[in-house]
Amino acid sequence: MTVGDAVHVNDRMQLGYSYLLEAPMGEEFDPSFTPHHTPVEMLAMGVFEGKYMNDCRNEFPADWFEGAKLSDTPDPSINYFGVKSRQPLSVWREKGWIIGPDLRGWFQWYCRYYLGRRLPETDAAQIKRWRAFSRHAGQIRANCDPGDIFCRPRQRQALLQWSYDPLI
């Protein structure tokens, strides 16, 4: 996939959606957006109970899934910290957290942004949400002893799922 390519999406949640790649994969990010992990690293570490992207794998490069921890059913043991730490999509919808054409939420936006899609309004909103999520890292620093990676595992898993360093 290269700049100028069109990506066509046809999965269980989105049919007939297409977007253009406007930046090289993993490059030309907004300067205020500095994720700690790539989508590939996140999938390999264990996020979203292994269930997040099962039916939309054709949208992304095959090598993203070579080391991914995936499951046919949600399995918290797949998560890096072995805990459930996500809200159902229905909660995301109720709270208005689904922004733009990314019907699965923030991580889908991040995967598409990493791939090279740029939607200035949607990108600005999602980057603002990502920056606000850093408060969880502050809570871990304030409440956990340095090096105790077992302190606050749900918050650490959530940080990973937002591409922050959960081992802070």
DSSP file (Angstrom, degrees, kcal/mol; ACC not computed):
  #  RESIDUE AA STRUCTURE BP1 BP2  ACC     N-H-->O    O-->H-N    N-H-->O    O-->H-N    TCO  KAPPA ALPHA  PHI   PSI    X-CA   Y-CA   Z-CA
    1    1 A M              0   0    0      0, 0.0     2,-0.3     0, 0.0    24,-0.3   0.000 360.0 360.0 360.0 129.7    0.0    0.0    0.0
    2    2 A T    >   -     0   0    0     22,-0.1     3,-2.4     1,-0.1    19,-0.3  -0.863 360.0 -66.8-134.1 167.3    1.4    3.3   -1.0
    3    3 A V  T 3  S+     0   0    0     -2,-0.3    19,-0.2     1,-0.3     3,-0.1  -0.267 120.7  28.5 -53.6 134.0    0.4    7.0   -1.1
    4    4 A G  T 3  S+     0   0    0     17,-3.4    -1,-0.3     1,-0.4    18,-0.1   0.144  89.4 127.8  97.4 -17.8   -2.4    7.5   -3.6
    5    5 A D    <   -     0   0    0     -3,-2.4    16,-2.5    16,-0.1     2,-0.4  -0.406  55.5-132.7 -69.6 147.3   -3.8    4.0   -3.2
    6    6 A A  E     -A   20   0A   0     14,-0.2     2,-0.5    -3,-0.1    14,-0.2  -0.855  13.2-151.2 -97.8 137.2   -7.5    3.7   -2.5
    7    7 A V  E     -A   19   0A   0     12,-3.4    12,-2.0    -2,-0.4     2,-0.5  -0.946   7.9-155.2-109.5 126.0   -8.5    1.3    0.3
    8    8 A H  E     -A   18   0A   0     -2,-0.5     2,-0.5    10,-0.2    10,-0.2  -0.884   5.9-154.3-106.5 129.5  -11.9   -0.3    0.0
    9    9 A V  E     +A   17   0A   0      8,-3.6     8,-1.1    -2,-0.5     7,-0.9  -0.898  25.0 157.9-110.3 125.1  -13.7   -1.5    3.1
   10   10 A N  E     +A   15   0A   0     -2,-0.5     5,-0.2     5,-0.2     2,-0.2  -0.724  27.3 126.4-144.4  90.5  -16.3   -4.3    3.1
   11   11 A D  S    S-     0   0    0      3,-2.7     3,-0.3    -2,-0.2    45,-0.1  -0.698  74.9 -77.6-132.8-172.9  -16.7   -5.9    6.5
   12   12 A R  S    S+     0   0    0      1,-0.2     3,-0.1    -2,-0.2    44,-0.1   0.771 128.6  35.1 -62.5 -26.1  -19.5   -6.7    8.9
   13   13 A M  S    S+     0   0    0      1,-0.3     2,-0.4    42,-0.1    -1,-0.2   0.633 123.3  34.7-103.0 -15.7  -19.7   -3.1   10.2
   14   14 A Q        -     0   0    0     -3,-0.3    -3,-2.7     3,-0.0     2,-0.4  -0.930  59.7-177.2-149.5 116.9  -18.9   -1.1    7.1
   15   15 A L  E    S+A   10   0A   0     -2,-0.4    -5,-0.2    -5,-0.2     3,-0.1  -0.940  71.4   4.9-115.6 134.8  -19.8   -1.8    3.5
   16   16 A G  E    S+     0   0A   0     -7,-0.9     2,-0.4    -2,-0.4    -6,-0.2   0.608  83.9 141.5  75.6  12.3  -18.7    0.3    0.5
   17   17 A Y  E     +A    9   0A   0     -8,-1.1    -8,-3.6    -3,-0.1     2,-0.3  -0.716  24.9 179.0 -86.5 137.6  -16.5    2.7    2.4
   18   18 A S  E     -A    8   0A   0     -2,-0.4     2,-0.3   -10,-0.2   -10,-0.2  -0.970   8.0-179.6-135.2 152.0  -13.3    3.8    0.7
   19   19 A Y  E     -A    7   0A   0    -12,-2.0   -12,-3.4    -2,-0.3     2,-0.3  -0.985  23.0-122.1-147.3 158.4  -10.4    6.1    1.6
   20   20 A L  E     -A    6   0A   0     -2,-0.3     2,-0.7   -14,-0.2    98,-0.5  -0.759  22.2-124.2 -99.9 145.7   -7.2    7.3    0.0
   21   21 A L        +     0   0    0    -16,-2.5   -17,-3.4    -2,-0.3    96,-0.2  -0.809  33.6 170.8 -87.5 119.4   -3.8    7.0    1.5
   22   22 A E        +     0   0    0     94,-2.9    95,-0.2    -2,-0.7    -1,-0.1   0.484  60.0  39.4-110.6  -6.8   -2.3   10.5    1.7
   23   23 A A  S    S-     0   0    0     93,-0.9     3,-0.1    92,-0.1    -1,-0.1  -0.968  93.2 -91.3-139.1 153.7    0.8    9.9    3.7
   24   24 A P    >   -     0   0    0      0, 0.0     3,-2.2     0, 0.0   -22,-0.1  -0.371  61.5 -84.0 -62.9 146.0    3.4    7.1    3.8
   25   25 A M  T 3  S+     0   0    0    -24,-0.3    90,-0.2     1,-0.3    89,-0.1  -0.272 113.1   3.8 -55.6 128.0    2.6    4.3    6.3
   26   26 A G  T 3  S+     0   0    0     88,-3.1    -1,-0.3     1,-0.2     2,-0.3   0.600 116.3  96.4  74.6  12.7    3.7    5.3    9.8
   27   27 A E    <   +     0   0    0     -3,-2.2    -1,-0.2    87,-0.3    -4,-0.0  -0.806  58.6  35.9-130.6 169.5    4.9    8.7    8.8
   28   28 A E  S    S+     0   0    0     -2,-0.3    -1,-0.2     1,-0.2     2,-0.1   0.883  70.8 170.8  56.7  45.6    3.8   12.4    8.6
   29   29 A F        -     0   0    0     -3,-0.2    -1,-0.2     1,-0.1     5,-0.0  -0.473  47.0 -88.5 -78.3 155.1    1.9   12.3   11.9
   30   30 A D    >   -     0   0    0     -2,-0.1     3,-2.2     1,-0.1    -1,-0.1  -0.433  41.6-121.1 -55.5 136.1    0.6   15.5   13.5
   31   31 A P  T 3  S+     0   0    0      0, 0.0    -1,-0.1     0, 0.0    -2,-0.1   0.757 111.7  56.4 -59.5 -23.8    3.4   16.7   15.7
   32   32 A S  T 3  S+     0   0    0      1,-0.1     2,-0.7     2,-0.0    -2,-0.1   0.459  93.5  79.0 -86.9   1.2    1.2   16.5   18.8
   33   33 A F    <   +     0   0    0     -3,-2.2    -1,-0.1     2,-0.0    -4,-0.1  -0.910  48.8 157.4-113.5 106.6    0.5   12.8   18.2
   34   34 A T        -     0   0    0     -2,-0.7    -1,-0.0    -5,-0.0    -2,-0.0  -0.614  20.5-167.9-128.6  70.5    3.3   10.6   19.3
   35   35 A P        -     0   0    0      0, 0.0   129,-0.2     0, 0.0   128,-0.1  -0.257  18.0-142.8 -61.7 147.8    2.0    7.1   20.0
   36   36 A H  S    S+     0   0    0    127,-3.5     2,-0.3   126,-0.1   128,-0.2   0.812  80.2  36.9 -81.0 -31.8    4.3    4.8   21.8
   37   37 A H  S    S-     0   0    0    126,-0.5    -1,-0.1   123,-0.1   128,-0.0  -0.904  74.9-127.2-124.6 149.7    3.3    1.6   19.8
   38   38 A T     >  -     0   0    0     -2,-0.3     4,-2.4     1,-0.1     5,-0.2  -0.465  36.9-106.4 -79.9 163.0    2.4    0.8   16.3
   39   39 A P  H  > S+     0   0    0      0, 0.0     4,-2.7     0, 0.0     5,-0.2   0.893 122.6  55.2 -56.8 -38.0   -0.8   -1.1   15.5
   40   40 A V  H  > S+     0   0    0      1,-0.2     4,-2.1     2,-0.2     5,-0.2   0.931 108.9  46.2 -60.9 -46.4    1.3   -4.1   14.8
   41   41 A E  H  > S+     0   0    0      2,-0.2     4,-2.0     1,-0.2    -1,-0.2   0.910 112.5  50.8 -63.0 -42.2    3.1   -4.0   18.2
   42   42 A M  H  X S+     0   0    0     -4,-2.4     4,-1.8     1,-0.2    -2,-0.2   0.933 110.5  48.0 -62.3 -46.3   -0.2   -3.5   19.9
   43   43 A L  H  < S+     0   0    0     -4,-2.7    26,-2.5     1,-0.2     4,-0.3   0.871 113.2  48.7 -63.1 -36.8   -1.9   -6.5   18.2
   44   44 A A  H  < S+     0   0    0     -4,-2.1    -1,-0.2    24,-0.3    -2,-0.2   0.817 109.9  51.6 -72.8 -30.6    1.1   -8.6   19.0
   45   45 A M  H  < S-     0   0    0     -4,-2.0    -2,-0.2    -5,-0.2    -1,-0.2   0.819 123.1 -97.6 -76.1 -30.4    1.2   -7.6   22.7
   46   46 A G     <  +     0   0    0     -4,-1.8    34,-2.3    -5,-0.2     2,-0.3   0.554  52.6 171.1 110.6 100.5   -2.5   -8.4   23.2
   47   47 A V    >   +     0   0    0     22,-0.4     3,-2.1    -4,-0.3     5,-0.3  -0.948  56.7  14.5-135.2 155.2   -5.3   -5.8   23.0
   48   48 A F  G >  S-     0   0    0     -2,-0.3     3,-1.9     1,-0.3     4,-0.4   0.772 118.1 -72.7  54.9  32.8   -9.1   -5.8   23.0
   49   49 A E  G 3  S-     0   0    0      1,-0.3    26,-2.0    34,-0.2    -1,-0.3   0.738  80.9 -75.5  56.9  24.4   -9.3   -9.4   24.1
   50   50 A G  G <  S+     0   0    0     -3,-2.1    21,-2.8    24,-0.2    -1,-0.3   0.499 120.2  93.0  74.1   3.9   -8.2  -10.5   20.7
   51   51 A K    X   +     0   0    0     -3,-1.9     3,-0.8    19,-0.2    -2,-0.1   0.559  50.8  94.4-107.8 -10.6  -11.5   -9.8   19.1
   52   52 A Y  T 3  S+     0   0    0     -4,-0.4     3,-0.2    -5,-0.3    -1,-0.1   0.844  95.4  20.6 -59.5 -46.3  -11.3   -6.3   17.8
   53   53 A M  T >  S+     0   0    0      1,-0.2     3,-1.1     2,-0.1    -1,-0.2   0.093  78.6 120.9-118.0  23.0  -10.3   -6.7   14.1
   54   54 A N  G X  S+     0   0    0     -3,-0.8     3,-0.5     1,-0.3    -1,-0.2   0.866  82.9  37.4 -60.2 -39.4  -11.2  -10.2   13.1
   55   55 A D  G 3  S+     0   0    0      1,-0.2    -1,-0.3    -3,-0.2   -43,-0.2   0.423 114.4  54.1 -96.7   3.8  -13.5   -9.4   10.3
   56   56 A C  G X   +     0   0    0     -3,-1.1     3,-1.3     1,-0.1     4,-0.4   0.087  66.4 115.2-121.5  24.7  -11.6   -6.4    8.9
   57   57 A R  G X   +     0   0    0     -3,-0.5     3,-1.2     1,-0.3    -1,-0.1   0.794  66.9  67.3 -65.7 -28.2   -8.2   -7.9    8.3
   58   58 A N  G 3  S+     0   0    0      1,-0.3    -1,-0.3    -3,-0.1     4,-0.1   0.711  91.3  64.4 -66.2 -18.3   -8.4   -7.4    4.5
   59   59 A E  G <  S+     0   0    0     -3,-1.3    -1,-0.3     2,-0.1    -2,-0.2   0.763 103.5  49.7 -73.7 -24.9   -8.3   -3.7    5.0
   60   60 A F  S <  S-     0   0    0     -3,-1.2     5,-0.1    -4,-0.4    52,-0.0  -0.717 102.6 -75.7-118.1 161.9   -4.8   -3.7    6.5
   61   61 A P    >   -     0   0    0      0, 0.0     3,-1.7     0, 0.0     4,-0.3  -0.258  39.4-127.2 -57.5 140.3   -1.4   -5.3    5.5
   62   62 A A  G >  S+     0   0    0      1,-0.3     3,-1.8     2,-0.2     4,-0.3   0.828 105.6  65.3 -58.9 -34.1   -1.3   -9.0    6.1
   63   63 A D  G >  S+     0   0    0      1,-0.3     3,-0.6     2,-0.2     4,-0.4   0.685  85.6  72.8 -68.0 -14.8    2.0   -8.7    8.1
   64   64 A W  G <  S+     0   0    0     -3,-1.7    -1,-0.3     1,-0.2    -2,-0.2   0.784 103.8  41.0 -62.8 -25.2    0.1   -6.7   10.8
   65   65 A F  G <  S+     0   0    0     -3,-1.8     3,-0.5    -4,-0.3    -1,-0.2   0.419  84.7  96.1-106.9  -0.2   -1.6  -10.0   11.8
   66   66 A E  S <  S+     0   0    0     -3,-0.6    -1,-0.1    -4,-0.3    -2,-0.1   0.891 104.6  19.8 -60.9 -40.7    1.4  -12.4   11.6
   67   67 A G  S    S+     0   0    0     -4,-0.4    -1,-0.2    -3,-0.2    -2,-0.1   0.246  97.0 131.6-110.4  12.2    2.1  -12.2   15.3
   68   68 A A        -     0   0    0     -3,-0.5     2,-0.9     1,-0.1   -24,-0.3  -0.331  57.9-130.5 -69.7 144.8   -1.2  -10.8   16.5
   69   69 A K        +     0   0    0    -26,-2.5   -22,-0.4     9,-0.1     2,-0.3  -0.850  43.8 166.0 -94.7 104.4   -3.0  -12.3   19.4
   70   70 A L        -     0   0    0     -2,-0.9     2,-0.3    -5,-0.1   -19,-0.2  -0.801  18.0-171.7-121.3 160.0   -6.5  -12.9   18.1
   71   71 A S        -     0   0    0    -21,-2.8   -17,-0.1    -2,-0.3     4,-0.1  -0.992  31.2-132.9-149.1 149.8   -9.5  -14.9   19.2
   72   72 A D  S    S+     0   0    0     -2,-0.3    -1,-0.1     1,-0.1   -22,-0.1   0.745 101.0  31.6 -73.6 -23.5  -12.9  -15.8   17.8
   73   73 A T  S    S-     0   0    0    -24,-0.1    -1,-0.1    -3,-0.0     2,-0.0  -0.953 107.6 -83.7-129.9 151.4  -14.5  -14.8   21.1
   74   74 A P        -     0   0    0      0, 0.0   -24,-0.2     0, 0.0   -25,-0.1  -0.326  49.1-179.3 -56.8 129.1  -13.4  -12.1   23.5
   75   75 A D    >>  -     0   0    0    -26,-2.0     3,-2.3     1,-0.1     4,-0.5  -0.859  20.3-164.8-137.5  98.4  -10.8  -13.5   25.8
   76   76 A P  G >4 S+     0   0    0      0, 0.0     3,-1.0     0, 0.0     6,-0.2   0.763  87.2  70.1 -55.8 -25.6   -9.3  -11.2   28.5
   77   77 A S  G 34 S+     0   0    0      1,-0.3     5,-0.1   -28,-0.1     6,-0.1   0.728  90.5  62.2 -66.4 -18.9   -6.4  -13.7   29.0
   78   78 A I  G <4 S+     0   0    0     -3,-2.3    -1,-0.3   -29,-0.1   -28,-0.1   0.790  82.9  99.3 -73.8 -28.7   -5.1  -12.6   25.5
   79   79 A N  S X< S-     0   0    0     -3,-1.0     3,-1.6    -4,-0.5   -32,-0.2  -0.250  89.4-114.0 -59.6 148.4   -4.7   -9.0   26.8
   80   80 A Y  T 3  S+     0   0    0    -34,-2.3    -1,-0.1     1,-0.3   -33,-0.1   0.856 119.2  35.7 -52.3 -41.1   -1.1   -8.1   27.7
   81   81 A F  T 3  S-     0   0    0    -35,-0.2    -1,-0.3     2,-0.2     3,-0.1   0.363 109.8-122.3 -97.9   4.8   -2.1   -7.7   31.4
   82   82 A G  S <  S+     0   0    0     -3,-1.6     2,-0.3     1,-0.2    -2,-0.1   0.703  73.3 112.1  68.1  21.4   -4.7  -10.5   31.3
   83   83 A V  S    S-     0   0    0     70,-0.2     2,-0.4    -7,-0.1    -1,-0.2  -0.889  72.9-110.7-126.0 155.1   -7.6   -8.4   32.3
   84   84 A K        +     0   0    0     -2,-0.3    73,-0.1     1,-0.1    70,-0.0  -0.704  45.2 156.5 -78.8 131.3  -10.8   -7.1   30.7
   85   85 A S        +     0   0    0     -2,-0.4     2,-0.4    72,-0.1    -1,-0.1   0.032  34.6  93.2-149.7  35.0  -10.4   -3.4   30.3
   86   86 A R        -     0   0    0    -38,-0.0     3,-0.0   -37,-0.0    72,-0.0  -0.943  61.3-129.3-131.9 154.7  -12.7   -2.2   27.5
   87   87 A Q        -     0   0    0     -2,-0.4    -2,-0.1     1,-0.1     5,-0.0  -0.709  39.4-100.0 -92.0 149.4  -16.2   -0.9   27.3
   88   88 A P    >>  -     0   0    0      0, 0.0     4,-1.5     0, 0.0     3,-1.1  -0.332  32.9-111.3 -63.7 154.4  -18.7   -2.5   24.8
   89   89 A L  H 3> S+     0   0    0      1,-0.3     4,-2.4     2,-0.2     5,-0.2   0.818 117.1  65.5 -56.7 -32.1  -19.1   -0.6   21.5
   90   90 A S  H 3> S+     0   0    0      1,-0.2     4,-2.5     2,-0.2    -1,-0.3   0.877 100.8  49.7 -60.0 -37.3  -22.7    0.2   22.6
   91   91 A V  H <> S+     0   0    0     -3,-1.1     4,-2.4     2,-0.2    -1,-0.2   0.912 108.2  52.8 -67.0 -42.4  -21.2    2.4   25.4
   92   92 A W  H  <>S+     0   0    0     -4,-1.5     5,-2.6     1,-0.2     6,-0.6   0.917 111.7  46.6 -58.3 -43.0  -18.9    4.1   23.0
   93   93 A R  H ><5S+     0   0    0     -4,-2.4     3,-1.3     1,-0.2    -2,-0.2   0.945 111.2  50.9 -64.7 -47.4  -21.9    4.9   20.8
   94   94 A E  H 3<5S+     0   0    0     -4,-2.5    -2,-0.2     1,-0.3    -1,-0.2   0.869 112.5  46.7 -57.5 -38.9  -24.0    6.1   23.8
   95   95 A K  T 3<5S-     0   0    0     -4,-2.4    -1,-0.3    -5,-0.1    -2,-0.2   0.478 113.5-116.2 -86.0  -2.5  -21.2    8.4   25.0
   96   96 A G  T < 5S+     0   0    0     -3,-1.3    -3,-0.2    -4,-0.5    -2,-0.1   0.766  72.8 134.6  75.5  24.8  -20.6    9.9   21.5
   97   97 A W      < +     0   0    0     -5,-2.6     2,-0.7    -6,-0.2    -4,-0.2   0.534  41.2  94.2 -86.1  -6.3  -17.1    8.5   21.3
   98   98 A I        -     0   0    0     -6,-0.6     2,-0.4    -5,-0.1     5,-0.1  -0.791  61.4-172.9 -87.1 117.3  -17.5    7.2   17.7
   99   99 A I    >   -     0   0    0     -2,-0.7     3,-1.1     3,-0.3     6,-0.1  -0.931  41.3 -29.2-119.6 132.2  -16.1    9.9   15.5
  100  100 A G  T 3  S-     0   0    0     -2,-0.4     9,-0.0     1,-0.2    -2,-0.0  -0.252 114.5 -26.6  66.5-150.4  -16.2   10.1   11.8
  101  101 A P  T 3  S+     0   0    0      0, 0.0     2,-1.3     0, 0.0    -1,-0.2   0.327 105.8 103.1 -84.5   8.9  -16.2    7.0    9.6
  102  102 A D    X   +     0   0    0     -3,-1.1     3,-1.7     1,-0.2    -3,-0.3  -0.667  44.6 176.5 -96.5  83.5  -14.4    4.8   12.1
  103  103 A L  T 3  S+     0   0    0     -2,-1.3    -1,-0.2     1,-0.3     3,-0.1   0.607  74.8  56.5 -68.1 -14.5  -17.4    2.8   13.4
  104  104 A R  T 3  S-     0   0    0      1,-0.3    -1,-0.3    -3,-0.1     3,-0.3   0.511 108.7-123.6 -94.9  -7.0  -15.2    0.6   15.7
  105  105 A G    <>  -     0   0    0     -3,-1.7     4,-2.0     1,-0.2     3,-0.4  -0.637  54.5 -15.4 106.1-159.7  -13.7    3.6   17.6
  106  106 A W  H  > S+     0   0    0      1,-0.2     4,-2.9    -2,-0.2    -1,-0.2   0.866 126.2  52.9 -58.2 -46.6  -10.3    5.0   18.3
  107  107 A F  H  > S+     0   0    0     -3,-0.3     4,-2.7     1,-0.2    -1,-0.2   0.880 108.6  50.9 -63.8 -36.8   -8.1    2.0   17.5
  108  108 A Q  H  > S+     0   0    0     -3,-0.4     4,-2.3     2,-0.2    -1,-0.2   0.925 110.8  49.8 -63.3 -42.6   -9.7    1.7   14.0
  109  109 A W  H  X S+     0   0    0     -4,-2.0     4,-3.0     1,-0.2    -2,-0.2   0.953 111.1  49.5 -57.8 -48.0   -9.0    5.4   13.5
  110  110 A Y  H  X S+     0   0    0     -4,-2.9     4,-3.2     1,-0.2     5,-0.2   0.910 109.6  50.7 -60.5 -43.3   -5.4    4.9   14.6
  111  111 A C  H  X S+     0   0    0     -4,-2.7     4,-2.0     1,-0.2    -1,-0.2   0.920 114.3  44.1 -60.0 -43.8   -4.9    1.9   12.3
  112  112 A R  H  X>S+     0   0    0     -4,-2.3     5,-2.5     2,-0.2     4,-1.2   0.890 114.6  48.9 -69.9 -39.1   -6.2    4.0    9.3
  113  113 A Y  H ><5S+     0   0    0     -4,-3.0     3,-0.6    -5,-0.2    -2,-0.2   0.934 111.8  49.3 -64.1 -46.2   -4.2    7.0   10.3
  114  114 A Y  H 3<5S+     0   0    0     -4,-3.2   -88,-3.1     1,-0.2   -87,-0.3   0.887 107.0  56.2 -59.3 -39.9   -1.1    4.9   10.7
  115  115 A L  H 3<5S-     0   0    0     -4,-2.0    -1,-0.2    -5,-0.2    -2,-0.2   0.803 130.1 -94.7 -64.0 -29.3   -1.8    3.4    7.2
  116  116 A G  T <<5S+     0   0    0     -4,-1.2   -94,-2.9    -3,-0.6   -93,-0.9   0.421  75.5 140.0 129.2   2.0   -1.8    6.9    5.8
  117  117 A R      < -     0   0    0     -5,-2.5     2,-0.4   -96,-0.2    -1,-0.3  -0.545  31.1-164.7 -72.9 140.6   -5.4    8.1    5.7
  118  118 A R        +     0   0    0    -98,-0.5   -98,-0.1    -2,-0.2    -5,-0.0  -0.984  21.8 165.2-131.0 123.9   -5.8   11.8    6.6
  119  119 A L     >  -     0   0    0     -2,-0.4     4,-3.6     1,-0.1     5,-0.3  -0.860  24.2-156.0-130.5  94.4   -9.2   13.4    7.6
  120  120 A P  H  > S+     0   0    0      0, 0.0     4,-2.3     0, 0.0     5,-0.2   0.810  88.2  42.5 -48.7 -46.6   -8.2   16.7    9.2
  121  121 A E  H  > S+     0   0    0      2,-0.2     4,-2.0     1,-0.2     5,-0.2   0.949 120.1  42.0 -67.1 -48.1  -11.4   17.2   11.3
  122  122 A T  H  > S+     0   0    0      1,-0.2     4,-2.6     2,-0.2     5,-0.2   0.917 114.6  52.3 -63.8 -43.6  -11.6   13.6   12.5
  123  123 A D  H  X S+     0   0    0     -4,-3.6     4,-2.7     1,-0.2     5,-0.3   0.923 108.4  50.3 -60.0 -44.9   -7.8   13.4   13.1
  124  124 A A  H  X S+     0   0    0     -4,-2.3     4,-2.0    -5,-0.3    -1,-0.2   0.910 112.3  47.3 -61.3 -42.4   -7.9   16.5   15.2
  125  125 A A  H  X S+     0   0    0     -4,-2.0     4,-1.9     2,-0.2    -1,-0.2   0.917 114.6  45.5 -65.8 -43.2  -10.7   15.2   17.4
  126  126 A Q  H  X S+     0   0    0     -4,-2.6     4,-2.6     2,-0.2    -2,-0.2   0.881 111.8  51.1 -70.4 -37.6   -9.1   11.8   17.8
  127  127 A I  H  X S+     0   0    0     -4,-2.7     4,-2.6    -5,-0.2    -1,-0.2   0.893 108.6  52.8 -66.0 -38.3   -5.7   13.2   18.6
  128  128 A K  H  X S+     0   0    0     -4,-2.0     4,-1.9    -5,-0.3    -2,-0.2   0.912 110.7  47.2 -61.3 -42.6   -7.3   15.5   21.2
  129  129 A R  H  X S+     0   0    0     -4,-1.9     4,-1.4     2,-0.2    -2,-0.2   0.909 111.2  51.6 -64.6 -42.8   -8.9   12.4   22.8
  130  130 A W  H  < S+     0   0    0     -4,-2.6     4,-0.5     1,-0.2     3,-0.4   0.926 109.5  49.4 -60.3 -45.5   -5.6   10.5   22.7
  131  131 A R  H >< S+     0   0    0     -4,-2.6     3,-1.2     1,-0.2    -1,-0.2   0.889 108.9  52.8 -62.6 -38.9   -3.8   13.4   24.4
  132  132 A A  H >< S+     0   0    0     -4,-1.9     3,-1.5     1,-0.2    -1,-0.2   0.790  97.0  67.9 -66.7 -27.4   -6.5   13.5   27.2
  133  133 A F  T >< S+     0   0    0     -4,-1.4     3,-2.0    -3,-0.4     4,-0.4   0.688  76.3  84.3 -67.8 -16.9   -6.1    9.8   27.8
  134  134 A S  T X>  +     0   0    0     -3,-1.2     4,-1.4    -4,-0.5     3,-1.1   0.689  67.2  83.7 -60.9 -16.5   -2.6   10.5   29.2
  135  135 A R  H <> S+     0   0    0     -3,-1.5     4,-1.9     1,-0.3    -1,-0.3   0.817  82.3  62.5 -56.4 -28.8   -4.2   11.3   32.6
  136  136 A H  H <> S+     0   0    0     -3,-2.0     4,-1.9     1,-0.2    -1,-0.3   0.860  98.5  53.8 -66.3 -34.5   -4.3    7.5   33.2
  137  137 A A  H <> S+     0   0    0     -3,-1.1     4,-2.5    -4,-0.4    -1,-0.2   0.906 107.5  51.8 -64.4 -39.8   -0.5    7.5   33.1
  138  138 A G  H  X S+     0   0    0     -4,-1.4     4,-2.1     1,-0.2    -2,-0.2   0.879 107.3  52.2 -62.8 -38.1   -0.4   10.2   35.7
  139  139 A Q  H  X S+     0   0    0     -4,-1.9     4,-1.4     2,-0.2    -1,-0.2   0.883 109.7  49.0 -66.4 -37.8   -2.7    8.1   38.0
  140  140 A I  H  X S+     0   0    0     -4,-1.9     4,-1.9     2,-0.2     3,-0.3   0.937 111.5  49.0 -66.4 -45.3   -0.4    5.1   37.7
  141  141 A R  H  < S+     0   0    0     -4,-2.5    -2,-0.2     1,-0.2    -1,-0.2   0.883 114.2  46.7 -59.8 -37.7    2.6    7.3   38.5
  142  142 A A  H  < S+     0   0    0     -4,-2.1    -1,-0.2    -5,-0.2    -2,-0.2   0.748 123.4  31.1 -77.2 -23.5    0.8    8.8   41.5
  143  143 A N  H  < S+     0   0    0     -4,-1.4     2,-0.4    -3,-0.3    -2,-0.2   0.474 108.2  66.2-117.4  -3.7   -0.5    5.5   42.9
  144  144 A C  S  < S-     0   0    0     -4,-1.9     3,-0.1    -5,-0.1     5,-0.0  -0.915  78.0-113.7-124.1 147.6    2.0    2.8   42.0
  145  145 A D    >   -     0   0    0     -2,-0.4     3,-2.2     1,-0.1     6,-0.2  -0.542  51.1 -91.5 -71.1 141.4    5.6    2.1   43.1
  146  146 A P  T 3  S+     0   0    0      0, 0.0    -1,-0.1     0, 0.0     3,-0.1  -0.293 113.2  17.4 -54.1 134.3    8.1    2.5   40.2
  147  147 A G  T 3  S+     0   0    0     20,-0.2     2,-1.6     1,-0.2     3,-0.1   0.319  87.0 123.9  85.5  -7.9    8.6   -0.8   38.4
  148  148 A D    X   +     0   0    0     -3,-2.2     3,-1.5     1,-0.2    -1,-0.2  -0.637  30.6 172.5 -86.2  85.3    5.4   -2.5   39.9
  149  149 A I  T 3  S+     0   0    0     -2,-1.6    -1,-0.2     1,-0.3     7,-0.1   0.553  71.2  64.8 -74.3  -4.7    3.8   -3.4   36.6
  150  150 A F  T 3  S+     0   0    0     -3,-0.1     2,-0.4     2,-0.0    -1,-0.3   0.514  77.7 101.9 -93.3  -5.4    1.1   -5.4   38.4
  151  151 A C  S <  S-     0   0    0     -3,-1.5     5,-0.1     1,-0.2    -7,-0.1  -0.675  97.8  -3.3 -79.1 127.0   -0.3   -2.2   40.0
  152  152 A R  S  > S+     0   0    0     -2,-0.4     4,-2.2     3,-0.1    -1,-0.2   0.949  74.0 177.1  58.9  56.5   -3.5   -1.0   38.2
  153  153 A P  H  > S+     0   0    0      0, 0.0     4,-2.7     0, 0.0     5,-0.2   0.842  74.9  55.4 -62.9 -33.3   -3.5   -3.6   35.5
  154  154 A R  H  > S+     0   0    0      2,-0.2     4,-2.4     1,-0.2     5,-0.2   0.922 109.8  45.7 -66.7 -41.5   -6.8   -2.3   33.9
  155  155 A Q  H  > S+     0   0    0      2,-0.2     4,-2.5     1,-0.2    -1,-0.2   0.900 113.2  50.5 -66.7 -38.3   -5.4    1.2   33.6
  156  156 A R  H  X S+     0   0    0     -4,-2.2     4,-2.3     2,-0.2    -2,-0.2   0.915 110.8  48.6 -65.0 -41.6   -2.2   -0.2   32.1
  157  157 A Q  H  X S+     0   0    0     -4,-2.7     4,-2.2     1,-0.2    -2,-0.2   0.913 111.1  51.0 -63.2 -41.6   -4.1   -2.3   29.6
  158  158 A A  H  X S+     0   0    0     -4,-2.4     4,-0.7     2,-0.2    -2,-0.2   0.910 107.9  52.5 -62.5 -41.9   -6.2    0.7   28.7
  159  159 A L  H ><>S+     0   0    0     -4,-2.5     5,-2.8     1,-0.2     3,-1.1   0.931 109.1  49.8 -58.8 -45.2   -3.1    2.8   28.2
  160  160 A L  H ><5S+     0   0    0     -4,-2.3     3,-2.1     1,-0.3    -1,-0.2   0.910 106.1  55.9 -59.0 -42.0   -1.7    0.1   25.8
  161  161 A Q  H 3<5S+     0   0    0     -4,-2.2    -1,-0.3     1,-0.3    -2,-0.2   0.608 109.6  46.9 -70.2 -10.3   -5.0    0.1   23.9
  162  162 A W  T <<5S-     0   0    0     -3,-1.1    -1,-0.3    -4,-0.7    -2,-0.2   0.114 123.3-106.7-111.2  17.0   -4.5    3.8   23.4
  163  163 A S  T < 5S+     0   0    0     -3,-2.1  -127,-3.5     1,-0.2  -126,-0.5   0.817  75.7 134.0  61.2  36.3   -0.9    3.3   22.3
  164  164 A Y  S   <S-     0   0    0     -5,-2.8    -1,-0.2  -129,-0.2    -2,-0.1  -0.737  70.2 -93.7-101.5 161.6    0.7    4.7   25.5
  165  165 A D    >   -     0   0    0     -2,-0.3     3,-0.9     1,-0.2    -5,-0.1  -0.664  35.6-167.7 -75.2 111.9    3.5    2.9   27.3
  166  166 A P  T 3  S+     0   0    0      0, 0.0    -1,-0.2     0, 0.0    -7,-0.1   0.603  80.0  65.1 -78.2  -8.2    1.8    0.8   29.9
  167  167 A L  T 3         0   0    0      1,-0.2   -20,-0.2   -11,-0.1   -18,-0.1   0.148 360.0 360.0 -99.1  19.6    5.0    0.1   31.7
  168  168 A I    <         0   0    0     -3,-0.9    -1,-0.2   -22,-0.1    -3,-0.0   0.492 360.0 360.0 -48.0 360.0    5.6    3.7   32.8
